[in-house]
Amino acid sequence: MATRYAVERYRKGEDRPEGETDVTAVGSRSLAELFGCPHDQFVDVYPVQPRHAETLAALTGLGFDLDGFEYFLSVTAD
């Protein structure tokens, strides 16, 4: 069973994602630590706060428009 980590982007006020980017390459332990969750309990969807966005941008090269969009880290198992 493989776990996938993706940053989903929602335009503020909308309930459908406008896009997503796979960030699995960052690594599950690094992501769990960033979001302050024990690795063995790191499942679900997590809102991306400014401190998360800054680190994710540095690790992935992603740009975050926190004024126009809301971002979430989605953890799913295949």
C-alpha positions as CSV (number, residue, x, y, z in Angstrom):
1,M,0.0,0.0,0.0
2,A,1.5,3.3,-1.1
3,T,0.7,6.6,0.6
4,R,0.3,9.8,-1.5
5,Y,0.8,13.3,-0.2
6,A,-0.7,16.2,-2.2
7,V,-1.2,19.9,-1.7
8,E,-4.7,20.8,-2.9
9,R,-5.5,24.4,-3.9
10,Y,-9.0,25.9,-3.4
11,R,-9.9,29.4,-4.4
12,K,-11.2,31.2,-1.3
13,G,-14.9,30.7,-0.9
14,E,-15.0,27.7,-3.3
15,D,-15.5,24.1,-2.3
16,R,-13.9,22.4,-5.3
17,P,-10.1,22.1,-5.7
18,E,-8.6,24.1,-8.5
19,G,-5.5,22.0,-8.6
20,E,-3.2,19.8,-6.7
21,T,0.5,19.0,-6.6
22,D,2.0,15.7,-5.5
23,V,4.6,16.4,-2.7
24,T,5.2,12.7,-1.8
25,A,8.9,13.2,-2.7
26,V,9.3,15.4,0.4
27,G,8.9,12.3,2.5
28,S,6.3,11.2,5.0
29,R,8.4,11.8,8.1
30,S,9.4,15.3,7.1
31,L,5.7,16.2,6.3
32,A,4.4,14.7,9.6
33,E,7.0,16.7,11.5
34,L,6.2,19.9,9.6
35,F,2.5,19.5,10.4
36,G,3.2,18.5,14.0
37,C,1.6,15.1,13.8
38,P,3.0,11.7,15.0
39,H,4.2,9.8,11.9
40,D,2.1,6.7,12.8
41,Q,-1.1,8.9,13.0
42,F,-0.4,11.1,9.9
43,V,-3.5,10.5,7.8
44,D,-6.3,12.9,6.9
45,V,-6.3,16.4,5.5
46,Y,-4.4,19.3,7.1
47,P,-4.8,23.0,6.4
48,V,-1.6,24.6,5.1
49,Q,-0.8,27.6,7.4
50,P,1.7,30.3,6.4
51,R,4.5,28.6,8.3
52,H,3.8,25.4,6.4
53,A,3.6,27.2,3.1
54,E,7.0,28.8,3.7
55,T,8.7,25.4,4.4
56,L,6.8,23.6,1.6
57,A,7.8,26.3,-0.9
58,A,11.5,25.9,0.1
59,L,11.3,22.1,-0.2
60,T,9.3,21.9,-3.4
61,G,9.6,25.2,-5.3
62,L,5.8,25.7,-5.1
63,G,4.4,29.2,-5.0
64,F,1.6,29.9,-2.6
65,D,-0.9,32.7,-3.0
66,L,-2.4,32.7,0.6
67,D,-4.5,35.8,-0.2
68,G,-6.4,34.2,-3.0
69,F,-6.4,30.5,-2.2
70,E,-6.6,28.1,0.7
71,Y,-4.3,25.1,0.7
72,F,-4.6,21.7,2.2
73,L,-2.2,18.7,2.5
74,S,-4.1,15.6,1.7
75,V,-2.8,12.2,2.8
76,T,-4.3,9.3,1.0
77,A,-3.4,5.6,0.7
78,D,-3.7,3.8,-2.6
